[in-house]
Amino acid sequence: MNQAPQPNFESSAWWSKRRLKYNKGLVIAGIVAFFLYVILASLLIEPYDRDFEITLFTTAFQGFGYLIMIGIANLFYFLGPFIDKQFNKEGNELFRSRLYNLGYCFSVSLPFLIPVIIVIQYFTIYAK
């Protein structure tokens, strides 16, 4: 008497298996975005703003802040299984996969807003 797995259990297991990939993506995106921030800020902001500096303290502070943001992102990760359970009653794999990919792409792109802000700041304030 084998019964098919319940959709909710299947959904939870599916999302749990992908959490490590999600967290790896967040860490890699954060590191790459930080390097972009350092390069762009050093080239575009530092020549015009004598108070701008990147020190070990500011790097550690930003790293700690990013760890907190990864924690918050993991809380939001629970929205994926929640939405999946609410709107994917049939357990459609394509729906689940697209939902995950949407959340993943959104989450790993967020750290790159900081380098974008650096470029915007350069063009709006310094490049006149």
HELIX and SHEET records of a PDB file:
HELIX    1   1 PRO A    7  LEU A   40  1                                  34    
HELIX    2   2 ALA A   41  ILE A   45  3                                   5    
HELIX    3   3 LEU A   56  TYR A   77  1                                  22    
HELIX    4   4 LEU A   79  PHE A   87  1                                   9    
HELIX    5   5 GLU A   93  SER A  109  1                                  17    
HELIX    6   6 LEU A  110  PHE A  112  5                                   3    
HELIX    7   7 LEU A  113  GLN A  121  1                                   9    
HELIX    8   8 TYR A  122  TYR A  126  3                                   5    
END                                                                             
